Amino acid sequence: MRLAPFARTGISIPRIGLGCMGMSDFYVPGDENEAIGVIHRALNLGSTFLDTADMYGLGRNEELVGKAIRGRREQVFLATKFGIRRSETGAPLGVCGTPDYVRRSCEASLRRLGVETIDLYYQHRVDPETPIEETVGAMAELVREGKVRFLGLSEAAPATIRRAHATHPIAALQTEYSLWTRDPEPEILPLVRELGIAFVAYSPLGRGFLTGRFRAPEDLDPTDTRRNHPRFQAENFAANRALVDHLESLAARKSSTAAQIALAWLLAQGEDIFLIPGTKRIPWLEQNIGALDVTLSAAEIAAIDRILPPQAARGARYPEVTMRMVNR
């Protein structure tokens, strides 16, 4: 596994980690034992950067991760998040970043994960009603108490990142980034590099679309929340599918897969970018990690950039109600 320095923390972590969300929520229901097997295989392969959140499966995902790493905690760089509130039925209840909520959320995550310290604790979404200085100030107290090692933000705007970083060093920014979501490139990436903040790309495979698995909207399970995402809907699907066809053509010439090409392209964007593709299957996990062995030439990267330039994907990356939670 290829490691890289993690911001200015003095440690190095794997370039490719494992996003655990889909094991418990949003996509096709998974099997817990199989999911634990995937996590164990990831650890055995050196992909020890695990990402979860308190809202995934209403806490069940943290419990699953905690069960999987029991007895292997010292091998894991463990990240989780707080801030997005959901009802007992899973309905969205907005975002909260008040100091009291920060502390209560952290204590609950520690219990579910079965650990004493969280390596990387993110604010999942920025609370527009609570000054970021108050939220990060409360997170910083957790660092001083030894409950958290490093702080992160997710989907935060440039001005928010600067204010947060001035309150306490922010180690990582997690934001969607892939060949069909290149929004971070104009402002976010230059800013985090200026401040020495690592960039963690979630959904680096476009929620699975860039793997080429989906040939039509009907390929998605009826319960899969991606059916509500504009890019997966009929009016946009065919245009986006054509983009993946180009990736598959390049992949065939390099004896790799479309997913590996998409991940290799992201890896080539800088050693300060870390990827957390998610999966519930060991073969796909191994395929994702295999992207580390795919080398793209400058000419190939230029060709990919021509085929999938910024804004190439058709449709918004989230439904409107979810886009309203993004700090812009």
Secondary structure per residue as TSV (DSSP state, phi and psi in degrees):
chain	resnum	aa	ss	phi	psi
A	1	M	-	360.0	133.8
A	2	R	-	-82.7	126.0
A	3	L	E	-104.3	157.3
A	4	A	E	-144.8	152.1
A	5	P	E	-57.4	134.1
A	6	F	-	-96.3	97.4
A	7	A	T	53.2	-137.5
A	8	R	T	-109.1	34.1
A	9	T	S	-84.6	-17.7
A	10	G	S	88.9	1.0
A	11	I	-	-117.4	164.6
A	12	S	E	-120.5	146.0
A	13	I	E	-134.3	166.0
A	14	P	E	-63.9	141.1
A	15	R	S	-64.8	-34.0
A	16	I	B	-115.7	117.6
A	17	G	-	-104.8	-158.0
A	18	L	E	-134.1	117.5
A	19	G	E	-82.5	126.0
A	20	C	-	-101.4	-3.0
A	21	M	G	-50.9	-52.1
A	22	G	G	-64.7	-11.4
A	23	M	G	-70.6	-20.2
A	24	S	T	-128.2	-12.5
A	25	D	S	-160.2	158.5
A	26	F	S	76.3	-43.6
A	27	Y	S	-100.3	-153.4
A	28	V	S	-67.4	132.5
A	29	P	-	-53.8	140.3
A	30	G	-	-112.6	173.0
A	31	D	-	-98.9	129.1
A	32	E	H	-62.2	-43.3
A	33	N	H	-63.9	-39.6
A	34	E	H	-65.3	-40.5
A	35	A	H	-62.5	-42.7
A	36	I	H	-63.0	-36.9
A	37	G	H	-62.6	-38.1
A	38	V	H	-64.3	-44.7
A	39	I	H	-62.3	-43.1
A	40	H	H	-62.5	-40.5
A	41	R	H	-65.4	-39.6
A	42	A	H	-59.3	-45.9
A	43	L	H	-62.9	-40.3
A	44	N	H	-64.8	-29.4
A	45	L	T	-88.9	-0.9
A	46	G	T	91.3	3.2
A	47	S	-	-86.8	76.0
A	48	T	-	-96.8	4.4
A	49	F	E	-91.2	102.8
A	50	L	E	-105.9	135.9
A	51	D	E	-122.9	126.4
A	52	T	-	-140.2	-170.0
A	53	A	-	-162.9	155.2
A	54	D	T	-67.1	-23.9
A	55	M	T	-87.8	-8.8
A	56	Y	G	-73.3	113.7
A	57	G	G	66.5	22.9
A	58	L	G	54.9	44.0
A	59	G	G	97.5	-16.6
A	60	R	H	-65.8	-32.1
A	61	N	H	-68.2	-40.0
A	62	E	H	-62.0	-40.2
A	63	E	H	-63.4	-40.7
A	64	L	H	-63.5	-47.2
A	65	V	H	-61.4	-42.7
A	66	G	H	-59.3	-41.7
A	67	K	H	-64.8	-39.7
A	68	A	H	-68.4	-33.0
A	69	I	H	-96.3	1.3
A	70	R	T	-58.9	126.0
A	71	G	T	86.2	-5.5
A	72	R	-	-131.0	19.9
A	73	R	G	-55.8	-36.7
A	74	E	G	-67.9	-16.1
A	75	Q	G	-85.2	-13.3
A	76	V	-	-105.8	137.1
A	77	F	E	-99.0	107.1
A	78	L	E	-104.9	122.2
A	79	A	E	-118.4	137.7
A	80	T	E	-143.9	174.3
A	81	K	E	-139.1	159.6
A	82	F	E	-137.4	165.9
A	83	G	-	126.0	-33.1
A	84	I	E	-91.9	119.6
A	85	R	E	-97.3	141.5
A	86	R	E	-134.3	152.4
A	87	S	-	-76.7	175.9
A	88	E	T	-63.4	-22.0
A	89	T	T	-91.8	-3.2
A	90	G	-	97.0	-1.2
A	91	A	-	-68.5	141.4
A	92	P	E	-68.7	138.0
A	93	L	E	-120.9	14.2
A	94	G	E	95.3	-167.5
A	95	V	E	-119.1	142.0
A	96	C	-	-135.6	133.0
A	97	G	-	-134.5	24.7
A	98	T	-	-68.4	150.7
A	99	P	H	-54.4	-41.5
A	100	D	H	-63.8	-40.3
A	101	Y	H	-66.7	-38.5
A	102	V	H	-56.6	-49.6
A	103	R	H	-65.4	-46.2
A	104	R	H	-62.7	-38.6
A	105	S	H	-65.5	-42.2
A	106	C	H	-64.3	-45.1
A	107	E	H	-59.9	-41.2
A	108	A	H	-67.1	-40.1
A	109	S	H	-65.5	-41.6
A	110	L	H	-58.8	-41.6
A	111	R	H	-65.1	-47.1
A	112	R	H	-65.9	-38.6
A	113	L	H	-76.7	-20.6
A	114	G	T	70.2	35.2
A	115	V	-	-127.3	165.3
A	116	E	S	-94.6	-23.2
A	117	T	-	-142.1	137.9
A	118	I	E	-97.5	129.5
A	119	D	E	-69.4	-44.7
A	120	L	E	-135.7	115.5
A	121	Y	E	-113.7	115.6
A	122	Y	E	-100.5	147.5
A	123	Q	E	-83.3	115.3
A	124	H	S	-64.8	-42.2
A	125	R	S	-143.7	150.9
A	126	V	-	-78.5	131.6
A	127	D	-	-82.4	113.3
A	128	P	T	-69.3	-14.7
A	129	E	T	-94.5	-9.2
A	130	T	S	-120.7	123.3
A	131	P	-	-53.6	136.3
A	132	I	H	-59.5	-29.2
A	133	E	H	-62.8	-36.1
A	134	E	H	-70.5	-43.2
A	135	T	H	-64.0	-50.0
A	136	V	H	-68.6	-32.6
A	137	G	H	-59.9	-42.1
A	138	A	H	-68.1	-37.8
A	139	M	H	-64.1	-37.4
A	140	A	H	-64.1	-34.1
A	141	E	H	-61.7	-36.3
A	142	L	H	-65.2	-35.4
A	143	V	H	-64.1	-45.7
A	144	R	H	-63.2	-28.9
A	145	E	T	-86.1	-4.3
A	146	G	T	82.5	9.3
A	147	K	S	-85.2	-19.3
A	148	V	E	-139.1	142.6
A	149	R	E	-93.3	-50.8
A	150	F	E	-132.8	154.0
A	151	L	E	-108.9	148.4
A	152	G	E	-141.9	163.4
A	153	L	E	-124.8	156.9
A	154	S	E	-130.7	132.0
A	155	E	S	54.1	45.8
A	156	A	-	-100.4	146.0
A	157	A	-	-77.3	160.1
A	158	P	H	-54.3	-46.5
A	159	A	H	-62.8	-37.6
A	160	T	H	-65.4	-42.1
A	161	I	H	-61.0	-44.6
A	162	R	H	-61.1	-46.3
A	163	R	H	-64.8	-41.4
A	164	A	H	-63.5	-45.4
A	165	H	H	-65.1	-29.8
A	166	A	H	-72.9	-22.7
A	167	T	H	-81.7	-44.1
A	168	H	S	-158.9	142.0
A	169	P	-	-53.7	128.3
A	170	I	-	-96.2	123.3
A	171	A	-	-84.1	-33.0
A	172	A	E	-147.2	145.1
A	173	L	E	-115.2	125.8
A	174	Q	E	-106.6	123.6
A	175	T	E	-148.7	151.1
A	176	E	E	-62.9	131.7
A	177	Y	-	-154.8	126.2
A	178	S	B	-165.2	-177.8
A	179	L	T	-65.0	-18.1
A	180	W	T	-112.9	7.5
A	181	T	B	-139.0	89.3
A	182	R	-	-106.8	21.4
A	183	D	T	-54.7	-34.4
A	184	P	T	-68.5	-14.8
A	185	E	T	-64.7	-43.8
A	186	P	T	-67.6	-41.4
A	187	E	T	-121.4	-45.5
A	188	I	H	-66.9	-50.0
A	189	L	H	-61.1	-46.5
A	190	P	H	-59.5	-37.0
A	191	L	H	-68.0	-48.9
A	192	V	H	-64.9	-31.2
A	193	R	H	-69.8	-37.2
A	194	E	H	-61.0	-40.6
A	195	L	H	-89.5	-6.0
A	196	G	T	75.8	33.7
A	197	I	-	-102.8	133.8
A	198	A	E	-72.5	151.7
A	199	F	E	-112.1	124.6
A	200	V	E	-109.7	116.3
A	201	A	E	-90.9	113.6
A	202	Y	E	-95.9	160.9
A	203	S	S	49.5	48.4
A	204	P	T	-68.8	-11.8
A	205	L	T	-109.7	23.9
A	206	G	T	58.1	44.6
A	207	R	T	54.6	35.9
A	208	G	T	92.7	-15.1
A	209	F	G	-63.2	-39.4
A	210	L	G	-74.0	-4.4
A	211	T	G	-78.2	-18.9
A	212	G	T	85.6	4.7
A	213	R	-	-66.0	-31.9
A	214	F	-	-98.9	121.5
A	215	R	S	-100.7	-19.8
A	216	A	S	-156.7	157.2
A	217	P	G	-55.9	-29.7
A	218	E	G	-68.8	-12.4
A	219	D	G	-70.2	-17.4
A	220	L	S	-81.0	138.6
A	221	D	-	-58.2	144.1
A	222	P	T	-56.0	-25.9
A	223	T	T	-91.4	-4.0
A	224	D	-	-72.6	124.1
A	225	T	G	-67.1	-14.7
A	226	R	G	-64.2	-19.1
A	227	R	G	-61.3	-23.4
A	228	N	G	-89.1	-5.2
A	229	H	S	-85.5	129.0
A	230	P	G	-53.2	-35.9
A	231	R	G	-70.4	-17.4
A	232	F	G	-97.4	-1.4
A	233	Q	S	-90.8	159.4
A	234	A	H	-52.5	-42.6
A	235	E	H	-67.1	-19.5
A	236	N	H	-113.4	-21.0
A	237	F	H	-57.6	-48.6
A	238	A	H	-62.7	-42.1
A	239	A	H	-63.5	-40.9
A	240	N	H	-71.2	-33.8
A	241	R	H	-63.3	-35.5
A	242	A	H	-62.6	-33.3
A	243	L	H	-64.9	-39.9
A	244	V	H	-68.3	-32.5
A	245	D	H	-56.1	-39.3
A	246	H	H	-65.4	-40.8
A	247	L	H	-63.1	-40.9
A	248	E	H	-65.2	-34.6
A	249	S	H	-65.3	-45.1
A	250	L	H	-64.7	-40.9
A	251	A	H	-60.7	-41.8
A	252	A	H	-61.7	-37.6
A	253	R	H	-69.5	-23.8
A	254	K	T	-105.7	10.3
A	255	S	T	54.6	42.0
A	256	S	S	-132.1	-162.4
A	257	T	-	-120.2	163.6
A	258	A	H	-58.7	-39.8
A	259	A	H	-61.2	-43.7
A	260	Q	H	-66.1	-36.2
A	261	I	H	-64.3	-43.7
A	262	A	H	-62.8	-41.0
A	263	L	H	-72.6	-39.1
A	264	A	H	-63.1	-37.7
A	265	W	H	-61.0	-44.0
A	266	L	H	-64.7	-43.6
A	267	L	H	-58.9	-33.0
A	268	A	T	-75.2	-8.1
A	269	Q	T	-79.8	-8.3
A	270	G	-	150.4	145.0
A	271	E	T	-70.1	-9.9
A	272	D	T	-92.9	9.4
A	273	I	E	-107.8	127.3
A	274	F	E	-116.8	142.2
A	275	L	E	-113.7	142.4
A	276	I	-	-130.0	64.2
A	277	P	-	-62.6	143.9
A	278	G	B	-105.4	151.3
A	279	T	-	-162.9	158.5
A	280	K	S	-115.1	9.6
A	281	R	-	-129.6	134.7
A	282	I	H	-61.6	-43.6
A	283	P	H	-59.1	-37.5
A	284	W	H	-72.3	-36.1
A	285	L	H	-58.3	-49.1
A	286	E	H	-63.3	-38.0
A	287	Q	H	-63.2	-42.9
A	288	N	H	-62.1	-46.8
A	289	I	H	-64.3	-29.0
A	290	G	G	-63.5	-15.5
A	291	A	G	-61.2	-23.3
A	292	L	G	-63.3	-21.8
A	293	D	G	-95.0	0.5
A	294	V	-	-95.4	120.0
A	295	T	-	-106.8	126.4
A	296	L	-	-102.4	130.7
A	297	S	-	-74.7	164.7
A	298	A	H	-58.9	-37.5
A	299	A	H	-67.2	-38.2
A	300	E	H	-68.5	-39.8
A	301	I	H	-64.1	-41.1
A	302	A	H	-63.3	-38.8
A	303	A	H	-65.5	-41.3
A	304	I	H	-63.3	-41.1
A	305	D	H	-64.2	-31.1
A	306	R	H	-72.4	-37.3
A	307	I	H	-75.2	-39.7
A	308	L	S	-124.9	69.2
A	309	P	-	-72.8	169.9
A	310	P	T	-52.2	139.8
A	311	Q	T	72.0	16.4
A	312	A	-	-70.3	-35.0
A	313	A	S	-67.2	143.1
A	314	R	S	-93.5	125.4
A	315	G	S	102.1	156.0
A	316	A	-	-69.5	154.5
A	317	R	S	-78.0	-18.6
A	318	Y	S	-135.6	159.5
A	319	P	-	-60.0	156.5
A	320	E	H	-57.5	-40.3
A	321	V	H	-62.1	-34.1
A	322	T	H	-79.2	-36.0
A	323	M	H	-62.2	-27.9
A	324	R	T	-68.0	-16.8
A	325	M	T	-86.5	-9.6
A	326	V	S	-79.1	129.4
A	327	N	-	-78.8	106.2
A	328	R	-	-116.2	360.0
